Amino acid sequence: MKSTRMRTPARPMLPPKTPKSRQTSRENLIQKDPVQVFCRIRPMQSDADLSCVRVVSSSTVALIPPESAINYKISCNKETQYVFKHIFDVDSTQHEVFSTVAQPLVEGLIKGRNGLLFSYGVTGSGKTFTMTGNKQNRGIMPRCLDVLFKTISDYQAKKFVFKPDRLNGFDVLSEADAMLHRQAEINSRLTKLERQYTDIEIASTASSDVTTLGGIDEDNSYAVFITYVEIYNNSVFDLLEPITNNRNQTPQTKIIREDVNRNMFVHGVTEVEVKSVEEALNAFHTGQKRKRMGHTILNAESSRSHSVFTIRLVQAPVDNNGEYVLQDREKLIVSQLSLVDLAGSERTNRTKNTGQRLREAGNINNSLMTLRNCLEILRENLMTGANKKVPYRDTKLTHLFKNYFDGEGQVKMIVCINPRSEDYDETAHVMKFAELTQEVQIARPTPMKPTLDNGLTPGRRKANQLFKQAVQNLEENGNYDARSLEIDLGLIYKLPSFPDFQLRNDNISDILKELMTCLEDRIKVRQRLNEDFDARQKDVRQLIYSIETDNLRLKTENAAVTATLNQERERIKILESKIIRYETMVDNLNRRIRDKDEYIAQVEQDLNEKQHQISKKEQEKERQRRHFDNKLAQESGKKQRELEEKLNDQERKFKDRMRTQEEKLRLVTDIVNGNDVRSGPVSNLIDRFEAAPMSERKARPRTVTSLRNHRRSKSVGNEGWLEHKAPTIVAPGTVLQPYYKRTKSVTSPEMKDITNSRTSRYCLITQEADTDGELETKLYKGDVIPTNTGGAQVVFDGVECLKQISPTAIKSPSQIRKRKSEENRKTPSKKSNDIGNRCSTGIEGHSSKKQRI
């Protein structure tokens, strides 16, 4: 399909204009400039894509509708041409864009004029790349910073000389106050190490293509402040606001206010003073991390807000001596350059946004539509002479830049377009918006510098630098009194110029009066200059005389100092030789100290190993102790059970014996009571005796008597006792206590304790709980008998038991059974005694019937 070049359709006929008032005619006298709009075409991402844009010339571009366009049938395949200030094609570099668009804005910034630059286009058209760029192709913002800092590098004021007042103005601090703020900043950096880094994607390499701009005033000091805000969902957020320790704290929205000069600003925004491009890019990178980005179908990283990066330049004249900034807030000049990266306009049917992304896209499109409405009303007021109110307050974006459209600065716009045929419909709307913007004219801004003479000497900073250099040269030449010299940069007088006049008959008298006044002023100035010249000449002569006198004195002193210097050099040589000797000694001592340190470290290592081994042995010992304690507890339980079984056996035996005794007593009783035992056969008695259980026929147990210990010592009172007891023994509360005349108490006996010749007796003390839980103390006693081989053996011969029983305690069944058995045993004994007393005669059985006594 062959495209034909068509002219832009003619605009519709406007209605008849109303007569302009005098005020309107006066407004026309104000010089106005149109908004400069530039166009940049993004290169095609793929060779297979079709282009709908054709560059006609350096200022004209043609838009060709593809068949997929919505208005294809209406436009009948007719291309539409648009005219811009300049067209940047796909081969244009970042440097060309900056030199043409942004460099004039930086020059105006240095001269005290405000500037505003918009980047406008659909999503994915290259707006962010044009504004920031990357490491290889730096964008407009890094290049503006490079040029600005290179231009004012020699004239920057010290940090914190200018301080923001939070109301869109600045205060001038004294050198002492500024020094306090600088010291506080250094202290805060020492306590809190902040990670300083620069994004490699936007890093400024300070390449050689940076040029120095003109318009700099050498008698002014400059300081650069930056702010970075975003407009998200029609709310303003500060991207450089300091982060608190509370991570859950949400960002606070900011409000837009008007200062005393009726300029709009973001109230409470963070203004960061930067002294280099690196500091500015670090701050910008911090803001980029907080900026809201999102993923859409058209762009992987799409800006979801409008970002505004503002560079504010503060300048003030130096004082009369050219040293410090003049402490006068009225002499301050503040200019700013705002770089606005507008979020791309989107169509929902292409991006398929839903939820939060849909809400963001709606707010973006509404703010761009409000910007377009404001420009349309400005254009209508310009063309028709009307005074229609512009709705700046409908969105934060237009409200913030109200002053620029009212003539407080220069406004430029760079339109970025994607030439793909799929983006034709969105590109057509962008072109129409750009065409509308170019028809808006804004009042030409006036320089912000004061026009009145401040009464200070021009070139005083350079003169101060030359004076300091001269003083330094004098000090190097030996004139140390040069420090006390004071610089004199007084007012430089100049004769007033003659007035420009033309002689006419009607104004000769006025001209003569004006001329006489001018001549009188010149005569007064001449007299003042002559007096000043004479005084300065006299001062110079006095200065020359004092310098010559000082010169002679210094020559004499120089000779004396030279002799002293030679002596000092000799002494220094001697001292240096001593220092070398002492250093050698110190090295030797240090070497010995290192050897000792190594030896100490080795000894400490060995000590640690020994301590480790000791701790292991202690652990093993503790483990064995627990093992033996458990074993002892098991053995004690076993012995306790065996004793209980023996006790039960003894109790059964006693019962059997008692039954036998009772049976025998019954038989004897029958005999005593007179029963005729003779009538009965003797076999019955034998049968009854045999019928008794075998246990009854056993012999009675012998009576238990205390053992008499065999005394082996030669004398009664010379026994030596060895008392062996546990370390945690509890003292018994009994009245009877163990008593030894000669004793030695040990918890862990050794061989020498047993084999000692003085030891003849051994006592082992143990404590355990009986069946009723009472504490029972047992003393196992034995003789220590020497052996033939030189050793000794212990032969146990008795056990003593110490035990307390409460009379009110509940008695166990075993005790009850024992008590009953004892009572039973006592009863037969009594009966047997009675029967023994009663039976004083013996009974014998014979064959005759005669009774024998």
ChimeraX attribute file (.defattr): number of C-alpha atoms within 10 A of each C-alpha:
attribute: neighborCount
match mode: 1-to-1
recipient: residues
	/A:1	5
	/A:2	6
	/A:3	11
	/A:4	12
	/A:5	14
	/A:6	11
	/A:7	12
	/A:8	12
	/A:9	8
	/A:10	6
	/A:11	6
	/A:12	6
	/A:13	6
	/A:14	8
	/A:15	7
	/A:16	7
	/A:17	10
	/A:18	9
	/A:19	9
	/A:20	11
	/A:21	10
	/A:22	9
	/A:23	8
	/A:24	13
	/A:25	11
	/A:26	9
	/A:27	13
	/A:28	13
	/A:29	8
	/A:30	11
	/A:31	11
	/A:32	15
	/A:33	17
	/A:34	16
	/A:35	20
	/A:36	21
	/A:37	24
	/A:38	23
	/A:39	28
	/A:40	23
	/A:41	22
	/A:42	21
	/A:43	18
	/A:44	14
	/A:45	10
	/A:46	8
	/A:47	8
	/A:48	7
	/A:49	12
	/A:50	13
	/A:51	20
	/A:52	19
	/A:53	22
	/A:54	16
	/A:55	17
	/A:56	14
	/A:57	12
	/A:58	14
	/A:59	15
	/A:60	16
	/A:61	23
	/A:62	23
	/A:63	22
	/A:64	25
	/A:65	25
	/A:66	22
	/A:67	12
	/A:68	13
	/A:69	17
	/A:70	12
	/A:71	14
	/A:72	15
	/A:73	12
	/A:74	9
	/A:75	13
	/A:76	10
	/A:77	18
	/A:78	20
	/A:79	21
	/A:80	20
	/A:81	20
	/A:82	18
	/A:83	21
	/A:84	19
	/A:85	17
	/A:86	20
	/A:87	23
	/A:88	22
	/A:89	17
	/A:90	13
	/A:91	9
	/A:92	14
	/A:93	14
	/A:94	20
	/A:95	18
	/A:96	11
	/A:97	22
	/A:98	20
	/A:99	14
	/A:100	14
	/A:101	21
	/A:102	22
	/A:103	20
	/A:104	14
	/A:105	26
	/A:106	23
	/A:107	21
	/A:108	20
	/A:109	24
	/A:110	25
	/A:111	21
	/A:112	21
	/A:113	24
	/A:114	29
	/A:115	26
	/A:116	20
	/A:117	23
	/A:118	19
	/A:119	24
	/A:120	26
	/A:121	29
	/A:122	23
	/A:123	25
	/A:124	21
	/A:125	24
	/A:126	22
	/A:127	26
	/A:128	21
	/A:129	17
	/A:130	24
	/A:131	24
	/A:132	20
	/A:133	22
	/A:134	18
	/A:135	14
	/A:136	13
	/A:137	17
	/A:138	23
	/A:139	24
	/A:140	25
	/A:141	23
	/A:142	23
	/A:143	29
	/A:144	21
	/A:145	21
	/A:146	22
	/A:147	21
	/A:148	25
	/A:149	21
	/A:150	16
	/A:151	20
	/A:152	21
	/A:153	14
	/A:154	11
	/A:155	18
	/A:156	17
	/A:157	22
	/A:158	17
	/A:159	17
	/A:160	20
	/A:161	24
	/A:162	26
	/A:163	18
	/A:164	16
	/A:165	11
	/A:166	14
	/A:167	15
	/A:168	20
	/A:169	17
	/A:170	17
	/A:171	16
	/A:172	20
	/A:173	18
	/A:174	15
	/A:175	15
	/A:176	10
	/A:177	13
	/A:178	18
	/A:179	16
	/A:180	12
	/A:181	15
	/A:182	16
	/A:183	12
	/A:184	12
	/A:185	11
	/A:186	12
	/A:187	11
	/A:188	12
	/A:189	11
	/A:190	10
	/A:191	8
	/A:192	9
	/A:193	8
	/A:194	9
	/A:195	7
	/A:196	10
	/A:197	14
	/A:198	18
	/A:199	15
	/A:200	11
	/A:201	14
	/A:202	21
	/A:203	23
	/A:204	24
	/A:205	14
	/A:206	15
	/A:207	9
	/A:208	6
	/A:209	10
	/A:210	15
	/A:211	14
	/A:212	16
	/A:213	16
	/A:214	10
	/A:215	13
	/A:216	15
	/A:217	17
	/A:218	18
	/A:219	23
	/A:220	23
	/A:221	24
	/A:222	27
	/A:223	24
	/A:224	26
	/A:225	20
	/A:226	21
	/A:227	24
	/A:228	26
	/A:229	24
	/A:230	25
	/A:231	26
	/A:232	22
	/A:233	19
	/A:234	18
	/A:235	16
	/A:236	24
	/A:237	22
	/A:238	23
	/A:239	26
	/A:240	21
	/A:241	19
	/A:242	8
	/A:243	10
	/A:244	8
	/A:245	7
	/A:246	7
	/A:247	7
	/A:248	7
	/A:249	9
	/A:250	7
	/A:251	13
	/A:252	11
	/A:253	12
	/A:254	16
	/A:255	15
	/A:256	17
	/A:257	16
	/A:258	15
	/A:259	13
	/A:260	9
	/A:261	8
	/A:262	9
	/A:263	15
	/A:264	18
	/A:265	19
	/A:266	20
	/A:267	15
	/A:268	17
	/A:269	22
	/A:270	19
	/A:271	21
	/A:272	20
	/A:273	21
	/A:274	18
	/A:275	17
	/A:276	15
	/A:277	22
	/A:278	20
	/A:279	16
	/A:280	22
	/A:281	21
	/A:282	18
	/A:283	22
	/A:284	21
	/A:285	21
	/A:286	19
	/A:287	21
	/A:288	16
	/A:289	10
	/A:290	14
	/A:291	22
	/A:292	17
	/A:293	14
	/A:294	14
	/A:295	14
	/A:296	16
	/A:297	11
	/A:298	14
	/A:299	13
	/A:300	11
	/A:301	14
	/A:302	18
	/A:303	23
	/A:304	23
	/A:305	26
	/A:306	22
	/A:307	25
	/A:308	20
	/A:309	19
	/A:310	20
	/A:311	27
	/A:312	21
	/A:313	23
	/A:314	24
	/A:315	27
	/A:316	24
	/A:317	23
	/A:318	20
	/A:319	18
	/A:320	22
	/A:321	18
	/A:322	25
	/A:323	14
	/A:324	18
	/A:325	25
	/A:326	19
	/A:327	17
	/A:328	13
	/A:329	14
	/A:330	9
	/A:331	14
	/A:332	21
	/A:333	23
	/A:334	24
	/A:335	21
	/A:336	24
	/A:337	24
	/A:338	22
	/A:339	22
	/A:340	23
	/A:341	24
	/A:342	26
	/A:343	26
	/A:344	23
	/A:345	22
	/A:346	20
	/A:347	16
	/A:348	13
	/A:349	7
	/A:350	12
	/A:351	17
	/A:352	13
	/A:353	18
	/A:354	11
	/A:355	7
	/A:356	9
	/A:357	16
	/A:358	16
	/A:359	12
	/A:360	20
	/A:361	22
	/A:362	16
	/A:363	18
	/A:364	23
	/A:365	16
	/A:366	17
	/A:367	23
	/A:368	20
	/A:369	15
	/A:370	19
	/A:371	20
	/A:372	17
	/A:373	15
	/A:374	21
	/A:375	23
	/A:376	18
	/A:377	18
	/A:378	23
	/A:379	20
	/A:380	16
	/A:381	16
	/A:382	16
	/A:383	14
	/A:384	15
	/A:385	18
	/A:386	16
	/A:387	12
	/A:388	10
	/A:389	10
	/A:390	16
	/A:391	16
	/A:392	18
	/A:393	13
	/A:394	15
	/A:395	20
	/A:396	20
	/A:397	25
	/A:398	22
	/A:399	17
	/A:400	20
	/A:401	19
	/A:402	19
	/A:403	17
	/A:404	20
	/A:405	21
	/A:406	14
	/A:407	18
	/A:408	20
	/A:409	26
	/A:410	24
	/A:411	24
	/A:412	22
	/A:413	21
	/A:414	26
	/A:415	26
	/A:416	26
	/A:417	27
	/A:418	25
	/A:419	24
	/A:420	20
	/A:421	20
	/A:422	17
	/A:423	21
	/A:424	24
	/A:425	17
	/A:426	17
	/A:427	24
	/A:428	16
	/A:429	14
	/A:430	19
	/A:431	23
	/A:432	11
	/A:433	20
	/A:434	25
	/A:435	15
	/A:436	15
	/A:437	23
	/A:438	21
	/A:439	20
	/A:440	22
	/A:441	22
	/A:442	23
	/A:443	19
	/A:444	17
	/A:445	19
	/A:446	12
	/A:447	17
	/A:448	14
	/A:449	15
	/A:450	11
	/A:451	7
	/A:452	6
	/A:453	7
	/A:454	9
	/A:455	10
	/A:456	18
	/A:457	19
	/A:458	16
	/A:459	13
	/A:460	21
	/A:461	24
	/A:462	13
	/A:463	17
	/A:464	18
	/A:465	13
	/A:466	12
	/A:467	16
	/A:468	15
	/A:469	12
	/A:470	13
	/A:471	19
	/A:472	16
	/A:473	13
	/A:474	15
	/A:475	14
	/A:476	10
	/A:477	9
	/A:478	13
	/A:479	16
	/A:480	12
	/A:481	11
	/A:482	15
	/A:483	12
	/A:484	8
	/A:485	9
	/A:486	9
	/A:487	13
	/A:488	12
	/A:489	17
	/A:490	12
	/A:491	11
	/A:492	10
	/A:493	12
	/A:494	10
	/A:495	14
	/A:496	11
	/A:497	9
	/A:498	11
	/A:499	10
	/A:500	7
	/A:501	11
	/A:502	9
	/A:503	11
	/A:504	9
	/A:505	7
	/A:506	8
	/A:507	11
	/A:508	13
	/A:509	12
	/A:510	11
	/A:511	17
	/A:512	12
	/A:513	11
	/A:514	14
	/A:515	16
	/A:516	12
	/A:517	12
	/A:518	16
	/A:519	16
	/A:520	11
	/A:521	14
	/A:522	17
	/A:523	13
	/A:524	12
	/A:525	16
	/A:526	15
	/A:527	12
	/A:528	12
	/A:529	16
	/A:530	12
	/A:531	12
	/A:532	13
	/A:533	12
	/A:534	11
	/A:535	11
	/A:536	12
	/A:537	12
	/A:538	12
	/A:539	12
	/A:540	12
	/A:541	11
	/A:542	11
	/A:543	12
	/A:544	12
	/A:545	12
	/A:546	11
	/A:547	13
	/A:548	11
	/A:549	11
	/A:550	13
	/A:551	14
	/A:552	11
	/A:553	11
	/A:554	15
	/A:555	11
	/A:556	10
	/A:557	11
	/A:558	14
	/A:559	11
	/A:560	11
	/A:561	13
	/A:562	11
	/A:563	10
	/A:564	11
	/A:565	13
	/A:566	11
	/A:567	11
	/A:568	12
	/A:569	11
	/A:570	11
	/A:571	11
	/A:572	12
	/A:573	11
	/A:574	11
	/A:575	12
	/A:576	12
	/A:577	11
	/A:578	12
	/A:579	12
	/A:580	11
	/A:581	12
	/A:582	12
	/A:583	12
	/A:584	12
	/A:585	12
	/A:586	12
	/A:587	12
	/A:588	12
	/A:589	12
	/A:590	12
	/A:591	12
	/A:592	12
	/A:593	12
	/A:594	12
	/A:595	12
	/A:596	12
	/A:597	12
	/A:598	12
	/A:599	12
	/A:600	12
	/A:601	12
	/A:602	12
	/A:603	12
	/A:604	12
	/A:605	12
	/A:606	12
	/A:607	12
	/A:608	12
	/A:609	12
	/A:610	12
	/A:611	12
	/A:612	12
	/A:613	12
	/A:614	12
	/A:615	12
	/A:616	12
	/A:617	12
	/A:618	12
	/A:619	12
	/A:620	12
	/A:621	12
	/A:622	12
	/A:623	12
	/A:624	12
	/A:625	12
	/A:626	12
	/A:627	12
	/A:628	12
	/A:629	12
	/A:630	12
	/A:631	12
	/A:632	12
	/A:633	12
	/A:634	12
	/A:635	12
	/A:636	13
	/A:637	12
	/A:638	12
	/A:639	12
	/A:640	14
	/A:641	12
	/A:642	12
	/A:643	12
	/A:644	14
	/A:645	12
	/A:646	12
	/A:647	14
	/A:648	14
	/A:649	12
	/A:650	12
	/A:651	15
	/A:652	14
	/A:653	14
	/A:654	20
	/A:655	17
	/A:656	18
	/A:657	21
	/A:658	18
	/A:659	17
	/A:660	20
	/A:661	18
	/A:662	15
	/A:663	16
	/A:664	16
	/A:665	16
	/A:666	12
	/A:667	17
	/A:668	15
	/A:669	14
	/A:670	13
	/A:671	15
	/A:672	14
	/A:673	9
	/A:674	8
	/A:675	13
	/A:676	10
	/A:677	15
	/A:678	10
	/A:679	7
	/A:680	10
	/A:681	9
	/A:682	11
	/A:683	9
	/A:684	11
	/A:685	13
	/A:686	10
	/A:687	10
	/A:688	12
	/A:689	16
	/A:690	12
	/A:691	10
	/A:692	15
	/A:693	13
	/A:694	11
	/A:695	16
	/A:696	21
	/A:697	14
	/A:698	10
	/A:699	8
	/A:700	10
	/A:701	7
	/A:702	6
	/A:703	6
	/A:704	6
	/A:705	6
	/A:706	7
	/A:707	9
	/A:708	8
	/A:709	12
	/A:710	9
	/A:711	12
	/A:712	13
	/A:713	12
	/A:714	8
	/A:715	8
	/A:716	8
	/A:717	9
	/A:718	13
	/A:719	19
	/A:720	20
	/A:721	22
	/A:722	24
	/A:723	19
	/A:724	19
	/A:725	18
	/A:726	13
	/A:727	9
	/A:728	8
	/A:729	12
	/A:730	11
	/A:731	9
	/A:732	16
	/A:733	11
	/A:734	10
	/A:735	8
	/A:736	9
	/A:737	10
	/A:738	9
	/A:739	7
	/A:740	12
	/A:741	10
	/A:742	13
	/A:743	17
	/A:744	14
	/A:745	12
	/A:746	14
	/A:747	12
	/A:748	10
	/A:749	13
	/A:750	9
	/A:751	9
	/A:752	10
	/A:753	14
	/A:754	21
	/A:755	18
	/A:756	15
	/A:757	12
	/A:758	15
	/A:759	20
	/A:760	23
	/A:761	23
	/A:762	22
	/A:763	22
	/A:764	16
	/A:765	17
	/A:766	16
	/A:767	19
	/A:768	12
	/A:769	10
	/A:770	12
	/A:771	11
	/A:772	13
	/A:773	8
	/A:774	13
	/A:775	18
	/A:776	16
	/A:777	22
	/A:778	17
	/A:779	20
	/A:780	17
	/A:781	21
	/A:782	21
	/A:783	22
	/A:784	23
	/A:785	17
	/A:786	16
	/A:787	10
	/A:788	7
	/A:789	6
	/A:790	7
	/A:791	13
	/A:792	19
	/A:793	13
	/A:794	16
	/A:795	13
	/A:796	16
	/A:797	13
	/A:798	15
	/A:799	14
	/A:800	12
	/A:801	12
	/A:802	17
	/A:803	15
	/A:804	13
	/A:805	11
	/A:806	8
	/A:807	7
	/A:808	6
	/A:809	8
	/A:810	8
	/A:811	12
	/A:812	10
	/A:813	9
	/A:814	14
	/A:815	11
	/A:816	11
	/A:817	13
	/A:818	13
	/A:819	12
	/A:820	12
	/A:821	17
	/A:822	12
	/A:823	11
	/A:824	14
	/A:825	16
	/A:826	11
	/A:827	12
	/A:828	16
	/A:829	12
	/A:830	11
	/A:831	13
	/A:832	16
	/A:833	11
	/A:834	11
	/A:835	15
	/A:836	11
	/A:837	10
	/A:838	10
	/A:839	14
	/A:840	8
	/A:841	9
	/A:842	7
	/A:843	11
	/A:844	8
	/A:845	11
	/A:846	10
	/A:847	5
	/A:848	7
	/A:849	7
	/A:850	7
	/A:851	9
	/A:852	10
	/A:853	7
